[in-house]
Amino acid sequence: MTSATARDLVLSLEGVTEHDHFGKGAYRGRTAKGKPSKIFMTLWIEEQRAVLMLTAEQQADLHGRHPKVFFPVPNKWGEHGATFVELSAVTEKMLREAIAIAQENAGAVS
């Protein structure tokens, strides 16, 4: 999967909008009250990676099942669940599953 494909996929989800976040594309959904959710994903185009905001437990589960696809961001954010997604290795099914988890964490309704 390319970053362009990942961008198209996330923007195809109902209520998802794109914003700039420190030079990276950031994605939010809508809460049940119609307000913007927290950011659930950022897209690192040049690196061909995405970052999903998961819990540490969710991160450990995905990394355990797919260690070459999902792994902690190597900083304090990563210790709290920020998770790199290696886009060249992820399948659409895996990415959709992980995005759904991150959306729920961010308070977005689908």
Secondary structure as GFF3:
##gff-version 3
##sequence-region A 1 110
A	DSSP	alpha_helix	3	11	.	.	.	ID=ss1
A	DSSP	beta_strand	17	21	.	.	.	ID=ss2
A	DSSP	beta_strand	24	30	.	.	.	ID=ss3
A	DSSP	beta_strand	36	44	.	.	.	ID=ss4
A	DSSP	beta_strand	49	53	.	.	.	ID=ss5
A	DSSP	alpha_helix	56	65	.	.	.	ID=ss6
A	DSSP	beta_strand	70	72	.	.	.	ID=ss7
A	DSSP	alpha_helix	76	79	.	.	.	ID=ss8
A	DSSP	beta_strand	82	86	.	.	.	ID=ss9
A	DSSP	alpha_helix	92	106	.	.	.	ID=ss10
###
